[in-house]
Amino acid sequence: MATIHVAPDDTFDDWVIRDEAGRVLGHFPTREAAELAAEPFARARGNDLVIHLPDGRSEHKNLGKS
């Protein structure tokens, strides 16, 4: 099972989608846009989506395969 990560970039200018190996899959202007774009990747690659928040917390979503 693979995990897809959504996190702000180092400058907090945009949000980045990465796979479990750290490869960048896309950049988005908002967390919401990045999350929506990441969900199909997560479903296709295993089902876990982790949202890394700027304050250090994270949210985990298990999307299941469709």
C-alpha positions as CSV (number, residue, x, y, z in Angstrom):
1,M,0.0,0.0,0.0
2,A,1.3,3.4,-0.9
3,T,0.7,6.7,0.8
4,I,0.2,10.1,-0.9
5,H,1.2,13.2,1.0
6,V,0.0,16.8,0.7
7,A,2.0,19.4,2.3
8,P,2.8,23.2,2.0
9,D,6.0,23.9,0.2
10,D,9.0,25.3,2.1
11,T,7.9,28.9,1.6
12,F,4.2,28.2,2.2
13,D,3.4,29.7,-1.2
14,D,1.7,26.6,-2.5
15,W,0.8,23.0,-1.6
16,V,2.6,20.0,-3.0
17,I,1.5,16.5,-3.7
18,R,4.2,13.8,-3.3
19,D,4.2,10.0,-3.5
20,E,5.7,7.8,-0.8
21,A,9.2,8.1,-2.5
22,G,9.1,11.9,-2.3
23,R,8.5,12.4,-6.0
24,V,6.5,15.6,-6.7
25,L,3.2,14.9,-8.4
26,G,1.8,18.4,-8.5
27,H,1.7,22.0,-7.1
28,F,-1.5,23.7,-6.2
29,P,-2.3,27.2,-4.8
30,T,-4.5,26.0,-1.9
31,R,-4.8,23.0,0.4
32,E,-8.2,22.3,-0.9
33,A,-7.1,22.1,-4.5
34,A,-4.2,19.9,-3.6
35,E,-6.4,17.6,-1.6
36,L,-8.9,17.2,-4.4
37,A,-6.2,16.5,-6.9
38,A,-4.4,14.0,-4.5
39,E,-7.5,11.8,-3.8
40,P,-7.4,10.0,-7.2
41,F,-3.7,9.3,-6.8
42,A,-4.3,7.9,-3.3
43,R,-7.1,5.7,-4.5
44,A,-5.1,4.4,-7.4
45,R,-1.9,3.7,-5.5
46,G,-3.1,2.2,-2.3
47,N,-5.7,4.4,-0.5
48,D,-3.9,6.4,2.2
49,L,-3.7,10.2,2.0
50,V,-1.8,12.2,4.6
51,I,-2.3,16.0,4.8
52,H,0.6,17.7,6.6
53,L,-0.5,21.0,8.1
54,P,1.7,24.1,8.6
55,D,1.5,23.8,12.4
56,G,3.1,20.3,12.3
57,R,-0.1,18.3,12.8
58,S,-1.3,15.8,10.1
59,E,-4.6,14.4,9.0
60,H,-4.9,10.9,7.7
61,K,-7.6,9.7,5.2
62,N,-8.2,6.2,4.2
63,L,-10.0,6.5,0.8
64,G,-10.3,2.8,-0.1
65,K,-10.0,1.6,-3.7
66,S,-12.9,2.5,-6.0
